[in-house]
Amino acid sequence: MRDVLFITLMKPKGKGTNAVEYLKQLKSKGAIKIINVYFTFGRYDGVIIFEAPNEEEAIKFVMETGFATQYTMETLVAVSAEKL
């Protein structure tokens, strides 16, 4: 079974430059494979694209990252158009 692709949208709440440094150092570990981290303009200030084997592993990662950065996280499951 292939990993599931997730897209997490982030809004900052508190830690400022410390959160940015944390996200710049974010690496794949355990069951989570980080595809990339982006900083953006607009409604969301950051995006993490990652793969996880299931929703349980994904939510652990998102919660850990949200607590560490104090960002508000909104996570989407991505399905390739080829699969539809």
C-alpha positions as CSV (number, residue, x, y, z in Angstrom):
1,M,0.0,0.0,0.0
2,R,1.3,3.4,-0.9
3,D,1.5,6.3,1.5
4,V,-1.2,9.0,1.5
5,L,-0.3,12.5,0.5
6,F,-1.3,15.3,2.9
7,I,-1.2,19.1,2.5
8,T,-1.1,21.1,5.7
9,L,-1.9,24.8,5.5
10,M,-0.5,27.0,8.3
11,K,-1.4,30.3,10.0
12,P,1.0,31.7,12.6
13,K,-0.2,32.4,16.2
14,G,2.8,33.1,18.3
15,K,6.4,31.9,18.0
16,G,7.5,34.1,15.1
17,T,11.1,33.5,13.9
18,N,11.5,30.5,16.2
19,A,8.6,28.8,14.3
20,V,10.1,29.7,11.0
21,E,13.5,28.2,12.0
22,Y,11.7,25.0,13.2
23,L,10.0,24.6,9.9
24,K,13.2,25.3,7.9
25,Q,14.8,22.4,9.8
26,L,11.8,20.0,9.5
27,K,12.9,16.7,8.2
28,S,11.3,13.3,7.4
29,K,11.3,11.0,10.3
30,G,9.8,7.7,11.2
31,A,6.7,7.0,9.1
32,I,6.5,10.7,7.8
33,K,8.1,11.7,4.6
34,I,8.3,15.5,4.1
35,I,8.0,16.4,0.4
36,N,8.6,20.1,1.0
37,V,7.8,23.1,3.2
38,Y,6.8,26.4,1.6
39,F,6.3,29.9,3.0
40,T,3.4,31.7,1.2
41,F,1.6,35.0,0.9
42,G,-2.2,35.2,1.4
43,R,-4.6,33.5,3.6
44,Y,-2.0,30.9,4.8
45,D,1.6,31.7,5.6
46,G,3.0,28.3,5.1
47,V,2.4,24.9,3.6
48,I,3.8,21.5,4.4
49,I,3.4,18.7,1.9
50,F,4.1,15.2,3.3
51,E,3.3,11.5,3.0
52,A,2.2,9.3,5.8
53,P,1.1,5.6,5.8
54,N,-2.3,6.6,7.3
55,E,-4.4,9.3,9.0
56,E,-3.2,8.3,12.5
57,E,0.4,9.0,11.7
58,A,-0.5,12.2,9.9
59,I,-2.4,13.6,12.8
60,K,0.4,12.8,15.2
61,F,2.8,14.7,12.9
62,V,0.5,17.7,12.4
63,M,-0.2,18.0,16.2
64,E,3.5,17.8,17.0
65,T,4.4,20.4,14.4
66,G,1.5,22.7,15.5
67,F,2.4,22.5,19.2
68,A,6.1,23.2,18.4
69,T,5.4,26.2,16.1
70,Q,2.1,27.5,17.6
71,Y,0.7,27.6,14.0
72,T,-2.9,26.9,13.4
73,M,-3.0,23.9,11.0
74,E,-5.5,22.8,8.5
75,T,-4.7,19.5,6.7
76,L,-6.1,18.2,3.5
77,V,-5.8,14.7,2.0
78,A,-4.6,14.9,-1.6
79,V,-5.7,12.4,-4.3
80,S,-4.0,12.4,-7.7
81,A,-6.3,13.2,-10.6
82,E,-4.9,10.1,-12.3
83,K,-6.6,8.0,-9.6
84,L,-10.1,9.4,-10.2
